[in-house]
């Protein structure tokens, strides 16, 4: 499932500004949008699938240790 979307998720989030995330999440939580519940379930499924894929990759040793360069 994630193998098709994984390239879209690549990239560095080091310089991403998440300062607006909390207010946006609060606004979304208060939304009366009828599709909100359906989208939330979809997002939860996607996050669970990604977590499972990462866990499986770690169990399989697909990731090797690395050092961060600052």
mmCIF file as Biopython writes it, N, C-alpha, C and O atoms, coordinates in Angstrom:
data_model
#
loop_
_atom_site.group_PDB
_atom_site.id
_atom_site.type_symbol
_atom_site.label_atom_id
_atom_site.label_alt_id
_atom_site.label_comp_id
_atom_site.label_asym_id
_atom_site.label_entity_id
_atom_site.label_seq_id
_atom_site.pdbx_PDB_ins_code
_atom_site.Cartn_x
_atom_site.Cartn_y
_atom_site.Cartn_z
_atom_site.occupancy
_atom_site.B_iso_or_equiv
_atom_site.auth_seq_id
_atom_site.auth_asym_id
_atom_site.pdbx_PDB_model_num
ATOM 1   N N  . UNK A ? 1  ? 0.818   -1.189 0.000  1.0 0.0 1  A 1 
ATOM 2   C CA . UNK A ? 1  ? 0.000   0.000  0.000  1.0 0.0 1  A 1 
ATOM 3   C C  . UNK A ? 1  ? 0.871   1.265  0.000  1.0 0.0 1  A 1 
ATOM 4   O O  . UNK A ? 1  ? 0.679   2.150  -0.833 1.0 0.0 1  A 1 
ATOM 5   N N  . UNK A ? 2  ? 1.812   1.346  0.920  1.0 0.0 2  A 1 
ATOM 6   C CA . UNK A ? 2  ? 2.634   2.551  1.034  1.0 0.0 2  A 1 
ATOM 7   C C  . UNK A ? 2  ? 3.735   2.610  -0.006 1.0 0.0 2  A 1 
ATOM 8   O O  . UNK A ? 2  ? 4.338   3.663  -0.213 1.0 0.0 2  A 1 
ATOM 9   N N  . UNK A ? 3  ? 4.006   1.487  -0.664 1.0 0.0 3  A 1 
ATOM 10  C CA . UNK A ? 3  ? 5.097   1.521  -1.627 1.0 0.0 3  A 1 
ATOM 11  C C  . UNK A ? 3  ? 4.798   2.481  -2.770 1.0 0.0 3  A 1 
ATOM 12  O O  . UNK A ? 3  ? 5.719   3.034  -3.370 1.0 0.0 3  A 1 
ATOM 13  N N  . UNK A ? 4  ? 3.519   2.686  -3.078 1.0 0.0 4  A 1 
ATOM 14  C CA . UNK A ? 4  ? 3.155   3.619  -4.141 1.0 0.0 4  A 1 
ATOM 15  C C  . UNK A ? 4  ? 3.241   5.064  -3.668 1.0 0.0 4  A 1 
ATOM 16  O O  . UNK A ? 4  ? 3.583   5.950  -4.451 1.0 0.0 4  A 1 
ATOM 17  N N  . UNK A ? 5  ? 2.936   5.312  -2.400 1.0 0.0 5  A 1 
ATOM 18  C CA . UNK A ? 5  ? 2.916   6.685  -1.901 1.0 0.0 5  A 1 
ATOM 19  C C  . UNK A ? 5  ? 4.204   7.074  -1.199 1.0 0.0 5  A 1 
ATOM 20  O O  . UNK A ? 5  ? 4.423   8.257  -0.938 1.0 0.0 5  A 1 
ATOM 21  N N  . UNK A ? 6  ? 5.058   6.117  -0.889 1.0 0.0 6  A 1 
ATOM 22  C CA . UNK A ? 6  ? 6.267   6.422  -0.121 1.0 0.0 6  A 1 
ATOM 23  C C  . UNK A ? 6  ? 7.118   7.512  -0.767 1.0 0.0 6  A 1 
ATOM 24  O O  . UNK A ? 6  ? 7.605   8.381  -0.044 1.0 0.0 6  A 1 
ATOM 25  N N  . UNK A ? 7  ? 7.329   7.518  -2.106 1.0 0.0 7  A 1 
ATOM 26  C CA . UNK A ? 7  ? 8.142   8.599  -2.679 1.0 0.0 7  A 1 
ATOM 27  C C  . UNK A ? 7  ? 7.577   9.985  -2.376 1.0 0.0 7  A 1 
ATOM 28  O O  . UNK A ? 7  ? 8.333   10.954 -2.303 1.0 0.0 7  A 1 
ATOM 29  N N  . UNK A ? 8  ? 6.279   10.090 -2.202 1.0 0.0 8  A 1 
ATOM 30  C CA . UNK A ? 8  ? 5.670   11.377 -1.881 1.0 0.0 8  A 1 
ATOM 31  C C  . UNK A ? 8  ? 5.997   11.812 -0.461 1.0 0.0 8  A 1 
ATOM 32  O O  . UNK A ? 8  ? 5.929   12.999 -0.142 1.0 0.0 8  A 1 
ATOM 33  N N  . UNK A ? 9  ? 6.351   10.855 0.391  1.0 0.0 9  A 1 
ATOM 34  C CA . UNK A ? 9  ? 6.621   11.156 1.790  1.0 0.0 9  A 1 
ATOM 35  C C  . UNK A ? 9  ? 8.096   11.431 2.053  1.0 0.0 9  A 1 
ATOM 36  O O  . UNK A ? 9  ? 8.460   11.858 3.149  1.0 0.0 9  A 1 
ATOM 37  N N  . UNK A ? 10 ? 8.941   11.193 1.068  1.0 0.0 10 A 1 
ATOM 38  C CA . UNK A ? 10 ? 10.370  11.405 1.264  1.0 0.0 10 A 1 
ATOM 39  C C  . UNK A ? 10 ? 10.683  12.881 1.403  1.0 0.0 10 A 1 
ATOM 40  O O  . UNK A ? 10 ? 9.906   13.744 0.995  1.0 0.0 10 A 1 
ATOM 41  N N  . UNK A ? 11 ? 11.809  13.145 1.973  1.0 0.0 11 A 1 
ATOM 42  C CA . UNK A ? 11 ? 12.258  14.524 2.098  1.0 0.0 11 A 1 
ATOM 43  C C  . UNK A ? 11 ? 12.563  14.843 3.537  1.0 0.0 11 A 1 
ATOM 44  O O  . UNK A ? 11 ? 12.223  14.092 4.451  1.0 0.0 11 A 1 
ATOM 45  N N  . UNK A ? 12 ? 13.202  15.955 3.716  1.0 0.0 12 A 1 
ATOM 46  C CA . UNK A ? 12 ? 13.592  16.366 5.054  1.0 0.0 12 A 1 
ATOM 47  C C  . UNK A ? 12 ? 12.534  17.272 5.649  1.0 0.0 12 A 1 
ATOM 48  O O  . UNK A ? 12 ? 12.085  18.226 5.014  1.0 0.0 12 A 1 
ATOM 49  N N  . UNK A ? 13 ? 12.145  16.966 6.866  1.0 0.0 13 A 1 
ATOM 50  C CA . UNK A ? 13 ? 11.201  17.809 7.585  1.0 0.0 13 A 1 
ATOM 51  C C  . UNK A ? 13 ? 11.935  18.719 8.560  1.0 0.0 13 A 1 
ATOM 52  O O  . UNK A ? 13 ? 11.306  19.401 9.370  1.0 0.0 13 A 1 
ATOM 53  N N  . UNK A ? 14 ? 13.249  18.731 8.488  1.0 0.0 14 A 1 
ATOM 54  C CA . UNK A ? 14 ? 14.060  19.496 9.426  1.0 0.0 14 A 1 
ATOM 55  C C  . UNK A ? 14 ? 13.705  20.982 9.394  1.0 0.0 14 A 1 
ATOM 56  O O  . UNK A ? 14 ? 13.711  21.644 10.432 1.0 0.0 14 A 1 
ATOM 57  N N  . UNK A ? 15 ? 13.397  21.506 8.213  1.0 0.0 15 A 1 
ATOM 58  C CA . UNK A ? 15 ? 13.129  22.933 8.078  1.0 0.0 15 A 1 
ATOM 59  C C  . UNK A ? 15 ? 11.638  23.240 7.945  1.0 0.0 15 A 1 
ATOM 60  O O  . UNK A ? 15 ? 11.268  24.353 7.571  1.0 0.0 15 A 1 
ATOM 61  N N  . UNK A ? 16 ? 10.791  22.277 8.242  1.0 0.0 16 A 1 
ATOM 62  C CA . UNK A ? 16 ? 9.356   22.487 8.146  1.0 0.0 16 A 1 
ATOM 63  C C  . UNK A ? 16 ? 8.860   23.238 9.367  1.0 0.0 16 A 1 
ATOM 64  O O  . UNK A ? 16 ? 9.240   22.927 10.496 1.0 0.0 16 A 1 
ATOM 65  N N  . UNK A ? 17 ? 8.015   24.222 9.137  1.0 0.0 17 A 1 
ATOM 66  C CA . UNK A ? 17 ? 7.453   25.023 10.222 1.0 0.0 17 A 1 
ATOM 67  C C  . UNK A ? 17 ? 6.111   24.426 10.630 1.0 0.0 17 A 1 
ATOM 68  O O  . UNK A ? 17 ? 5.136   24.497 9.882  1.0 0.0 17 A 1 
ATOM 69  N N  . UNK A ? 18 ? 6.071   23.841 11.814 1.0 0.0 18 A 1 
ATOM 70  C CA . UNK A ? 18 ? 4.842   23.235 12.311 1.0 0.0 18 A 1 
ATOM 71  C C  . UNK A ? 18 ? 4.121   24.147 13.299 1.0 0.0 18 A 1 
ATOM 72  O O  . UNK A ? 18 ? 3.239   23.686 14.024 1.0 0.0 18 A 1 
ATOM 73  N N  . UNK A ? 19 ? 4.475   25.428 13.343 1.0 0.0 19 A 1 
ATOM 74  C CA . UNK A ? 19 ? 3.883   26.339 14.327 1.0 0.0 19 A 1 
ATOM 75  C C  . UNK A ? 19 ? 2.380   26.501 14.134 1.0 0.0 19 A 1 
ATOM 76  O O  . UNK A ? 19 ? 1.664   26.799 15.090 1.0 0.0 19 A 1 
ATOM 77  N N  . UNK A ? 20 ? 1.899   26.311 12.918 1.0 0.0 20 A 1 
ATOM 78  C CA . UNK A ? 20 ? 0.465   26.450 12.659 1.0 0.0 20 A 1 
ATOM 79  C C  . UNK A ? 20 ? -0.288  25.134 12.843 1.0 0.0 20 A 1 
ATOM 80  O O  . UNK A ? 20 ? -1.513  25.110 12.721 1.0 0.0 20 A 1 
ATOM 81  N N  . UNK A ? 21 ? 0.398   24.068 13.127 1.0 0.0 21 A 1 
ATOM 82  C CA . UNK A ? 21 ? -0.247  22.758 13.187 1.0 0.0 21 A 1 
ATOM 83  C C  . UNK A ? 21 ? -1.292  22.677 14.293 1.0 0.0 21 A 1 
ATOM 84  O O  . UNK A ? 21 ? -2.399  22.193 14.058 1.0 0.0 21 A 1 
ATOM 85  N N  . UNK A ? 22 ? -0.963  23.139 15.484 1.0 0.0 22 A 1 
ATOM 86  C CA . UNK A ? 22 ? -1.900  23.021 16.600 1.0 0.0 22 A 1 
ATOM 87  C C  . UNK A ? 22 ? -3.185  23.816 16.354 1.0 0.0 22 A 1 
ATOM 88  O O  . UNK A ? 22 ? -4.270  23.263 16.536 1.0 0.0 22 A 1 
ATOM 89  N N  . UNK A ? 23 ? -3.112  25.103 15.943 1.0 0.0 23 A 1 
ATOM 90  C CA . UNK A ? 23 ? -4.361  25.828 15.665 1.0 0.0 23 A 1 
ATOM 91  C C  . UNK A ? 23 ? -5.162  25.214 14.514 1.0 0.0 23 A 1 
ATOM 92  O O  . UNK A ? 23 ? -6.392  25.177 14.561 1.0 0.0 23 A 1 
ATOM 93  N N  . UNK A ? 24 ? -4.465  24.734 13.484 1.0 0.0 24 A 1 
ATOM 94  C CA . UNK A ? 24 ? -5.166  24.110 12.360 1.0 0.0 24 A 1 
ATOM 95  C C  . UNK A ? 24 ? -5.846  22.819 12.790 1.0 0.0 24 A 1 
ATOM 96  O O  . UNK A ? 24 ? -6.966  22.536 12.365 1.0 0.0 24 A 1 
ATOM 97  N N  . UNK A ? 25 ? -5.178  22.034 13.631 1.0 0.0 25 A 1 
ATOM 98  C CA . UNK A ? 25 ? -5.782  20.801 14.123 1.0 0.0 25 A 1 
ATOM 99  C C  . UNK A ? 25 ? -7.009  21.116 14.969 1.0 0.0 25 A 1 
ATOM 100 O O  . UNK A ? 25 ? -8.028  20.435 14.855 1.0 0.0 25 A 1 
ATOM 101 N N  . UNK A ? 26 ? -6.926  22.138 15.815 1.0 0.0 26 A 1 
ATOM 102 C CA . UNK A ? 26 ? -8.073  22.535 16.642 1.0 0.0 26 A 1 
ATOM 103 C C  . UNK A ? 26 ? -9.237  22.988 15.763 1.0 0.0 26 A 1 
ATOM 104 O O  . UNK A ? 26 ? -10.390 22.656 16.038 1.0 0.0 26 A 1 
ATOM 105 N N  . UNK A ? 27 ? -8.937  23.742 14.710 1.0 0.0 27 A 1 
ATOM 106 C CA . UNK A ? 27 ? -9.987  24.182 13.788 1.0 0.0 27 A 1 
ATOM 107 C C  . UNK A ? 27 ? -10.630 22.982 13.098 1.0 0.0 27 A 1 
ATOM 108 O O  . UNK A ? 27 ? -11.850 22.925 12.944 1.0 0.0 27 A 1 
ATOM 109 N N  . UNK A ? 28 ? -9.807  22.032 12.688 1.0 0.0 28 A 1 
ATOM 110 C CA . UNK A ? 28 ? -10.312 20.836 12.024 1.0 0.0 28 A 1 
ATOM 111 C C  . UNK A ? 28 ? -11.157 19.997 12.981 1.0 0.0 28 A 1 
ATOM 112 O O  . UNK A ? 28 ? -12.202 19.474 12.594 1.0 0.0 28 A 1 
ATOM 113 N N  . UNK A ? 29 ? -10.702 19.866 14.243 1.0 0.0 29 A 1 
ATOM 114 C CA . UNK A ? 29 ? -11.451 19.100 15.243 1.0 0.0 29 A 1 
ATOM 115 C C  . UNK A ? 29 ? -12.830 19.701 15.480 1.0 0.0 29 A 1 
ATOM 116 O O  . UNK A ? 29 ? -13.782 18.964 15.737 1.0 0.0 29 A 1 
ATOM 117 N N  . UNK A ? 30 ? -12.959 21.023 15.401 1.0 0.0 30 A 1 
ATOM 118 C CA . UNK A ? 30 ? -14.231 21.704 15.645 1.0 0.0 30 A 1 
ATOM 119 C C  . UNK A ? 30 ? -15.112 21.746 14.399 1.0 0.0 30 A 1 
ATOM 120 O O  . UNK A ? 30 ? -16.248 22.215 14.464 1.0 0.0 30 A 1 
ATOM 121 N N  . UNK A ? 31 ? -14.617 21.272 13.294 1.0 0.0 31 A 1 
ATOM 122 C CA . UNK A ? 31 ? -15.340 21.341 12.030 1.0 0.0 31 A 1 
ATOM 123 C C  . UNK A ? 31 ? -16.627 20.524 12.081 1.0 0.0 31 A 1 
ATOM 124 O O  . UNK A ? 31 ? -16.690 19.468 12.710 1.0 0.0 31 A 1 
ATOM 125 N N  . UNK A ? 32 ? -17.647 21.040 11.403 1.0 0.0 32 A 1 
ATOM 126 C CA . UNK A ? 32 ? -18.909 20.296 11.297 1.0 0.0 32 A 1 
ATOM 127 C C  . UNK A ? 32 ? -19.024 19.637 9.921  1.0 0.0 32 A 1 
ATOM 128 O O  . UNK A ? 32 ? -20.098 19.180 9.530  1.0 0.0 32 A 1 
ATOM 129 N N  . UNK A ? 33 ? -17.925 19.596 9.207  1.0 0.0 33 A 1 
ATOM 130 C CA . UNK A ? 33 ? -17.882 18.985 7.885  1.0 0.0 33 A 1 
ATOM 131 C C  . UNK A ? 33 ? -18.373 17.543 7.985  1.0 0.0 33 A 1 
ATOM 132 O O  . UNK A ? 33 ? -17.834 16.768 8.775  1.0 0.0 33 A 1 
ATOM 133 N N  . UNK A ? 34 ? -19.396 17.164 7.194  1.0 0.0 34 A 1 
ATOM 134 C CA . UNK A ? 34 ? -19.926 15.799 7.283  1.0 0.0 34 A 1 
ATOM 135 C C  . UNK A ? 34 ? -18.924 14.714 6.886  1.0 0.0 34 A 1 
ATOM 136 O O  . UNK A ? 34 ? -19.081 13.560 7.285  1.0 0.0 34 A 1 
ATOM 137 N N  . UNK A ? 35 ? -17.907 15.062 6.115  1.0 0.0 35 A 1 
ATOM 138 C CA . UNK A ? 35 ? -16.910 14.072 5.695  1.0 0.0 35 A 1 
ATOM 139 C C  . UNK A ? 35 ? -15.776 13.934 6.705  1.0 0.0 35 A 1 
ATOM 140 O O  . UNK A ? 35 ? -14.911 13.075 6.536  1.0 0.0 35 A 1 
ATOM 141 N N  . UNK A ? 36 ? -15.762 14.756 7.746  1.0 0.0 36 A 1 
ATOM 142 C CA . UNK A ? 36 ? -14.662 14.771 8.710  1.0 0.0 36 A 1 
ATOM 143 C C  . UNK A ? 36 ? -14.414 13.396 9.325  1.0 0.0 36 A 1 
ATOM 144 O O  . UNK A ? 36 ? -13.273 12.936 9.373  1.0 0.0 36 A 1 
ATOM 145 N N  . UNK A ? 37 ? -15.462 12.748 9.790  1.0 0.0 37 A 1 
ATOM 146 C CA . UNK A ? 37 ? -15.317 11.434 10.415 1.0 0.0 37 A 1 
ATOM 147 C C  . UNK A ? 37 ? -14.739 10.403 9.460  1.0 0.0 37 A 1 
ATOM 148 O O  . UNK A ? 37 ? -13.878 9.606  9.831  1.0 0.0 37 A 1 
ATOM 149 N N  . UNK A ? 38 ? -15.225 10.431 8.224  1.0 0.0 38 A 1 
ATOM 150 C CA . UNK A ? 38 ? -14.724 9.486  7.223  1.0 0.0 38 A 1 
ATOM 151 C C  . UNK A ? 38 ? -13.251 9.741  6.919  1.0 0.0 38 A 1 
ATOM 152 O O  . UNK A ? 38 ? -12.460 8.802  6.831  1.0 0.0 38 A 1 
ATOM 153 N N  . UNK A ? 39 ? -12.885 11.013 6.758  1.0 0.0 39 A 1 
ATOM 154 C CA . UNK A ? 39 ? -11.478 11.345 6.501  1.0 0.0 39 A 1 
ATOM 155 C C  . UNK A ? 39 ? -10.609 10.972 7.690  1.0 0.0 39 A 1 
ATOM 156 O O  . UNK A ? 39 ? -9.489  10.493 7.516  1.0 0.0 39 A 1 
ATOM 157 N N  . UNK A ? 40 ? -11.117 11.188 8.894  1.0 0.0 40 A 1 
ATOM 158 C CA . UNK A ? 40 ? -10.343 10.842 10.087 1.0 0.0 40 A 1 
ATOM 159 C C  . UNK A ? 40 ? -10.053 9.342  10.121 1.0 0.0 40 A 1 
ATOM 160 O O  . UNK A ? 40 ? -8.929  8.929  10.404 1.0 0.0 40 A 1 
ATOM 161 N N  . UNK A ? 41 ? -11.063 8.535  9.835  1.0 0.0 41 A 1 
ATOM 162 C CA . UNK A ? 41 ? -10.855 7.079  9.795  1.0 0.0 41 A 1 
ATOM 163 C C  . UNK A ? 41 ? -9.827  6.710  8.727  1.0 0.0 41 A 1 
ATOM 164 O O  . UNK A ? 41 ? -8.976  5.848  8.945  1.0 0.0 41 A 1 
ATOM 165 N N  . UNK A ? 42 ? -9.914  7.369  7.570  1.0 0.0 42 A 1 
ATOM 166 C CA . UNK A ? 42 ? -8.971  7.095  6.496  1.0 0.0 42 A 1 
ATOM 167 C C  . UNK A ? 42 ? -7.547  7.450  6.936  1.0 0.0 42 A 1 
ATOM 168 O O  . UNK A ? 42 ? -6.619  6.675  6.707  1.0 0.0 42 A 1 
ATOM 169 N N  . UNK A ? 43 ? -7.370  8.614  7.566  1.0 0.0 43 A 1 
ATOM 170 C CA . UNK A ? 43 ? -6.049  9.025  8.036  1.0 0.0 43 A 1 
ATOM 171 C C  . UNK A ? 43 ? -5.519  8.065  9.096  1.0 0.0 43 A 1 
ATOM 172 O O  . UNK A ? 43 ? -4.334  7.731  9.099  1.0 0.0 43 A 1 
ATOM 173 N N  . UNK A ? 44 ? -6.396  7.622  9.997  1.0 0.0 44 A 1 
ATOM 174 C CA . UNK A ? 44 ? -5.965  6.676  11.030 1.0 0.0 44 A 1 
ATOM 175 C C  . UNK A ? 44 ? -5.498  5.371  10.401 1.0 0.0 44 A 1 
ATOM 176 O O  . UNK A ? 44 ? -4.508  4.789  10.844 1.0 0.0 44 A 1 
ATOM 177 N N  . UNK A ? 45 ? -6.202  4.907  9.372  1.0 0.0 45 A 1 
ATOM 178 C CA . UNK A ? 45 ? -5.801  3.690  8.673  1.0 0.0 45 A 1 
ATOM 179 C C  . UNK A ? 45 ? -4.456  3.882  7.972  1.0 0.0 45 A 1 
ATOM 180 O O  . UNK A ? 45 ? -3.604  2.994  8.003  1.0 0.0 45 A 1 
ATOM 181 N N  . UNK A ? 46 ? -4.267  5.044  7.338  1.0 0.0 46 A 1 
ATOM 182 C CA . UNK A ? 46 ? -3.001  5.309  6.654  1.0 0.0 46 A 1 
ATOM 183 C C  . UNK A ? 46 ? -1.835  5.374  7.633  1.0 0.0 46 A 1 
ATOM 184 O O  . UNK A ? 46 ? -0.761  4.840  7.358  1.0 0.0 46 A 1 
ATOM 185 N N  . UNK A ? 47 ? -2.042  6.024  8.767  1.0 0.0 47 A 1 
ATOM 186 C CA . UNK A ? 47 ? -0.985  6.113  9.778  1.0 0.0 47 A 1 
ATOM 187 C C  . UNK A ? 47 ? -0.667  4.727  10.332 1.0 0.0 47 A 1 
ATOM 188 O O  . UNK A ? 47 ? 0.501   4.391  10.530 1.0 0.0 47 A 1 
ATOM 189 N N  . UNK A ? 48 ? -1.698  3.923  10.583 1.0 0.0 48 A 1 
ATOM 190 C CA . UNK A ? 48 ? -1.478  2.569  11.092 1.0 0.0 48 A 1 
ATOM 191 C C  . UNK A ? 48 ? -0.718  1.726  10.065 1.0 0.0 48 A 1 
ATOM 192 O O  . UNK A ? 48 ? 0.173   0.957  10.428 1.0 0.0 48 A 1 
ATOM 193 N N  . UNK A ? 49 ? -1.069  1.871  8.786  1.0 0.0 49 A 1 
ATOM 194 C CA . UNK A ? 49 ? -0.378  1.114  7.738  1.0 0.0 49 A 1 
ATOM 195 C C  . UNK A ? 49 ? 1.082   1.544  7.632  1.0 0.0 49 A 1 
ATOM 196 O O  . UNK A ? 49 ? 1.968   0.705  7.468  1.0 0.0 49 A 1 
ATOM 197 N N  . UNK A ? 50 ? 1.330   2.838  7.725  1.0 0.0 50 A 1 
ATOM 198 C CA . UNK A ? 50 ? 2.708   3.325  7.670  1.0 0.0 50 A 1 
ATOM 199 C C  . UNK A ? 50 ? 3.506   2.840  8.872  1.0 0.0 50 A 1 
ATOM 200 O O  . UNK A ? 50 ? 4.653   2.417  8.727  1.0 0.0 50 A 1 
ATOM 201 N N  . UNK A ? 51 ? 2.908   2.899  10.057 1.0 0.0 51 A 1 
ATOM 202 C CA . UNK A ? 51 ? 3.588   2.420  11.263 1.0 0.0 51 A 1 
ATOM 203 C C  . UNK A ? 51 ? 3.920   0.936  11.135 1.0 0.0 51 A 1 
ATOM 204 O O  . UNK A ? 51 ? 5.001   0.505  11.536 1.0 0.0 51 A 1 
ATOM 205 N N  . UNK A ? 52 ? 3.003   0.159  10.583 1.0 0.0 52 A 1 
ATOM 206 C CA . UNK A ? 52 ? 3.228   -1.279 10.397 1.0 0.0 52 A 1 
ATOM 207 C C  . UNK A ? 52 ? 4.362   -1.505 9.401  1.0 0.0 52 A 1 
ATOM 208 O O  . UNK A ? 52 ? 5.220   -2.362 9.615  1.0 0.0 52 A 1 
ATOM 209 N N  . UNK A ? 53 ? 4.364   -0.737 8.316  1.0 0.0 53 A 1 
ATOM 210 C CA . UNK A ? 53 ? 5.422   -0.901 7.319  1.0 0.0 53 A 1 
ATOM 211 C C  . UNK A ? 53 ? 6.786   -0.551 7.903  1.0 0.0 53 A 1 
ATOM 212 O O  . UNK A ? 53 ? 7.771   -1.242 7.641  1.0 0.0 53 A 1 
ATOM 213 N N  . UNK A ? 54 ? 6.848   0.512  8.689  1.0 0.0 54 A 1 
ATOM 214 C CA . UNK A ? 54 ? 8.105   0.902  9.329  1.0 0.0 54 A 1 
ATOM 215 C C  . UNK A ? 54 ? 8.540   -0.168 10.317 1.0 0.0 54 A 1 
ATOM 216 O O  . UNK A ? 54 ? 9.714   -0.537 10.356 1.0 0.0 54 A 1 
ATOM 217 N N  . UNK A ? 55 ? 7.603   -0.668 11.118 1.0 0.0 55 A 1 
ATOM 218 C CA . UNK A ? 55 ? 7.920   -1.714 12.094 1.0 0.0 55 A 1 
ATOM 219 C C  . UNK A ? 55 ? 8.445   -2.963 11.399 1.0 0.0 55 A 1 
ATOM 220 O O  . UNK A ? 55 ? 9.430   -3.555 11.839 1.0 0.0 55 A 1 
ATOM 221 N N  . UNK A ? 56 ? 7.784   -3.366 10.310 1.0 0.0 56 A 1 
ATOM 222 C CA . UNK A ? 56 ? 8.230   -4.545 9.567  1.0 0.0 56 A 1 
ATOM 223 C C  . UNK A ? 56 ? 9.622   -4.337 8.980  1.0 0.0 56 A 1 
ATOM 224 O O  . UNK A ? 56 ? 10.456  -5.242 9.007  1.0 0.0 56 A 1 
ATOM 225 N N  . UNK A ? 57 ? 9.868   -3.138 8.449  1.0 0.0 57 A 1 
ATOM 226 C CA . UNK A ? 57 ? 11.182  -2.854 7.870  1.0 0.0 57 A 1 
ATOM 227 C C  . UNK A ? 57 ? 12.258  -2.891 8.942  1.0 0.0 57 A 1 
ATOM 228 O O  . UNK A ? 57 ? 13.352  -3.406 8.711  1.0 0.0 57 A 1 
ATOM 229 N N  . UNK A ? 58 ? 11.952  -2.348 10.111 1.0 0.0 58 A 1 
ATOM 230 C CA . UNK A ? 58 ? 12.923  -2.382 11.206 1.0 0.0 58 A 1 
ATOM 231 C C  . UNK A ? 58 ? 13.177  -3.811 11.666 1.0 0.0 58 A 1 
ATOM 232 O O  . UNK A ? 58 ? 14.314  -4.181 11.958 1.0 0.0 58 A 1 
ATOM 233 N N  . UNK A ? 59 ? 12.118  -4.615 11.731 1.0 0.0 59 A 1 
ATOM 234 C CA . UNK A ? 59 ? 12.270  -6.015 12.119 1.0 0.0 59 A 1 
ATOM 235 C C  . UNK A ? 59 ? 13.099  -6.791 11.105 1.0 0.0 59 A 1 
ATOM 236 O O  . UNK A ? 59 ? 13.853  -7.695 11.468 1.0 0.0 59 A 1 
ATOM 237 N N  . UNK A ? 60 ? 12.955  -6.433 9.826  1.0 0.0 60 A 1 
ATOM 238 C CA . UNK A ? 60 ? 13.694  -7.118 8.766  1.0 0.0 60 A 1 
ATOM 239 C C  . UNK A ? 60 ? 15.119  -6.607 8.626  1.0 0.0 60 A 1 
ATOM 240 O O  . UNK A ? 60 ? 15.896  -7.143 7.836  1.0 0.0 60 A 1 
ATOM 241 N N  . UNK A ? 61 ? 15.462  -5.588 9.374  1.0 0.0 61 A 1 
ATOM 242 C CA . UNK A ? 61 ? 16.806  -5.027 9.287  1.0 0.0 61 A 1 
ATOM 243 C C  . UNK A ? 61 ? 17.032  -4.211 8.034  1.0 0.0 61 A 1 
ATOM 244 O O  . UNK A ? 61 ? 18.168  -4.067 7.582  1.0 0.0 61 A 1 
ATOM 245 N N  . UNK A ? 62 ? 15.968  -3.677 7.468  1.0 0.0 62 A 1 
ATOM 246 C CA . UNK A ? 62 ? 16.089  -2.900 6.235  1.0 0.0 62 A 1 
ATOM 247 C C  . UNK A ? 62 ? 16.777  -1.563 6.468  1.0 0.0 62 A 1 
ATOM 248 O O  . UNK A ? 62 ? 17.320  -0.965 5.538  1.0 0.0 62 A 1 
ATOM 249 N N  . UNK A ? 63 ? 16.752  -1.101 7.702  1.0 0.0 63 A 1 
ATOM 250 C CA . UNK A ? 63 ? 17.395  0.173  8.013  1.0 0.0 63 A 1 
ATOM 251 C C  . UNK A ? 63 ? 18.717  -0.103 8.712  1.0 0.0 63 A 1 
ATOM 252 O O  . UNK A ? 63 ? 18.800  -0.952 9.600  1.0 0.0 63 A 1 
ATOM 253 N N  . UNK A ? 64 ? 19.715  0.600  8.313  1.0 0.0 64 A 1 
ATOM 254 C CA . UNK A ? 64 ? 21.030  0.452  8.912  1.0 0.0 64 A 1 
ATOM 255 C C  . UNK A ? 64 ? 21.330  1.692  9.729  1.0 0.0 64 A 1 
ATOM 256 O O  . UNK A ? 64 ? 20.778  2.764  9.479  1.0 0.0 64 A 1 
ATOM 257 N N  . UNK A ? 65 ? 22.194  1.540  10.690 1.0 0.0 65 A 1 
ATOM 258 C CA . UNK A ? 65 ? 22.534  2.700  11.509 1.0 0.0 65 A 1 
ATOM 259 C C  . UNK A ? 65 ? 23.211  3.754  10.642 1.0 0.0 65 A 1 
ATOM 260 O O  . UNK A ? 65 ? 23.883  3.437  9.660  1.0 0.0 65 A 1 
ATOM 261 N N  . UNK A ? 66 ? 23.025  4.985  11.015 1.0 0.0 66 A 1 
ATOM 262 C CA . UNK A ? 66 ? 23.610  6.089  10.275 1.0 0.0 66 A 1 
ATOM 263 C C  . UNK A ? 66 ? 23.919  7.213  11.246 1.0 0.0 66 A 1 
ATOM 264 O O  . UNK A ? 66 ? 23.435  7.226  12.378 1.0 0.0 66 A 1 
ATOM 265 N N  . UNK A ? 67 ? 24.719  8.139  10.795 1.0 0.0 67 A 1 
ATOM 266 C CA . UNK A ? 67 ? 25.017  9.301  11.630 1.0 0.0 67 A 1 
ATOM 267 C C  . UNK A ? 67 ? 24.455  10.536 10.946 1.0 0.0 67 A 1 
ATOM 268 O O  . UNK A ? 67 ? 24.524  10.673 9.725  1.0 0.0 67 A 1 
ATOM 269 N N  . UNK A ? 68 ? 23.907  11.418 11.739 1.0 0.0 68 A 1 
ATOM 270 C CA . UNK A ? 68 ? 23.372  12.665 11.200 1.0 0.0 68 A 1 
ATOM 271 C C  . UNK A ? 68 ? 24.494  13.667 11.062 1.0 0.0 68 A 1 
ATOM 272 O O  . UNK A ? 68 ? 25.353  13.778 11.937 1.0 0.0 68 A 1 
ATOM 273 N N  . UNK A ? 69 ? 24.485  14.385 9.978  1.0 0.0 69 A 1 
ATOM 274 C CA . UNK A ? 69 ? 25.479  15.437 9.776  1.0 0.0 69 A 1 
ATOM 275 C C  . UNK A ? 69 ? 24.792  16.765 9.982  1.0 0.0 69 A 1 
ATOM 276 O O  . UNK A ? 69 ? 23.828  17.084 9.287  1.0 0.0 69 A 1 
ATOM 277 N N  . UNK A ? 70 ? 25.273  17.532 10.918 1.0 0.0 70 A 1 
ATOM 278 C CA . UNK A ? 70 ? 24.653  18.833 11.210 1.0 0.0 70 A 1 
ATOM 279 C C  . UNK A ? 70 ? 25.444  19.924 10.627 1.0 0.0 70 A 1 
ATOM 280 O O  . UNK A ? 70 ? 25.081  21.092 10.767 1.0 0.0 70 A 1 
#
